[in-house]
Amino acid sequence: MEDTSLVQARIPHDLVKVLGVESKPLSKAEAFTHGFLKNSIQQGTRHDLKNMLSHKAVILGYTRPKKDKSKRNSKKARGLNARQKRAMKVFQIKPEHQRYELFLPLHQLWREYITDLCGGLKPTSSPQFVQQKLLKADFHGAIITVVRSKCPSYVGTTGILVQEFKHVFKIITKKDKLKVIPKRNSVFAVEINGFISHIYGSKFEQRASERSAKKFKVRGTIDL
């Protein structure tokens, strides 16, 4: 009875103006409480409202608001597709940047990278070990030379590899010319600290990222 009298006690007059509320008659208060509980309790459940009011705590139904998927998807960064990249000329080197001397620092970095990858490239290094490392290496910055090709005009072309695609190499020659050499039907030579390695382009038609995870099979002879 004491708890009921505390709950149903009238608001003191000095707090009426502060809170901005007025005490309601007992009948209106009970009607509001019953209506509030009916609206708050989940549908399909049966409860005795009088029995619920005798408890100190009443658990009301709650449903989480659904998240807006459109806003979540809009926050994700969307990359450019192949058509957009071609339209924006992302992979094209500007003519003023097609200079051999600009890529010499890249070549020096590549020599340091490949030397570390192959364990120092000492005279005692195994050629098979070096070849296995070179198969999965990144050749951007390497100086490559076309030693064999079904197109005679490509033979002898030498330059720094600036871009590698699935089917072609793009190299800058000492005459500041950008050459596009197809991998298929061509053999390339790479020299590193006295080691000369040959790349058979027809068996090298993968992107650099794909080649790093590819397993190469040992073959006795390789034709152009």
QUILIN-V141511 format. One record per backbone hydrogen bond with DSSP energy under -1.0 kcal/mol. CO is the residue of the C=O (numbers start at 1). NH is the residue of the N-H. If there is no record, write none. Layout:
BEGIN
CO/NH ; CO/NH
END
This chain:
BEGIN
1/5 ; 2/6 ; 3/7 ; 4/8 ; 12/15 ; 15/19 ; 16/20 ; 25/29 ; 26/30 ; 27/31 ; 28/32 ; 29/33 ; 30/34 ; 31/35 ; 32/36 ; 33/37 ; 34/38 ; 35/39 ; 36/40 ; 37/41 ; 40/61 ; 42/45 ; 48/52 ; 49/53 ; 52/55 ; 68/72 ; 69/73 ; 70/74 ; 81/85 ; 82/86 ; 83/87 ; 84/88 ; 85/90 ; 94/97 ; 95/98 ; 97/99 ; 100/103 ; 103/107 ; 104/108 ; 105/109 ; 106/110 ; 107/111 ; 108/112 ; 109/113 ; 110/114 ; 111/115 ; 112/116 ; 113/117 ; 114/118 ; 115/120 ; 116/119 ; 122/125 ; 126/130 ; 127/131 ; 128/132 ; 129/133 ; 130/134 ; 131/135 ; 139/142 ; 142/161 ; 144/159 ; 145/189 ; 146/156 ; 148/187 ; 151/154 ; 154/157 ; 157/146 ; 159/144 ; 160/172 ; 161/141 ; 163/170 ; 167/183 ; 168/165 ; 169/181 ; 170/162 ; 170/163 ; 171/179 ; 172/160 ; 173/176 ; 177/173 ; 179/171 ; 181/169 ; 183/186 ; 185/150 ; 186/201 ; 187/147 ; 187/148 ; 188/199 ; 189/145 ; 190/197 ; 192/195 ; 195/192 ; 197/190 ; 199/188 ; 200/203 ; 201/204 ; 204/206 ; 207/211 ; 208/212
END
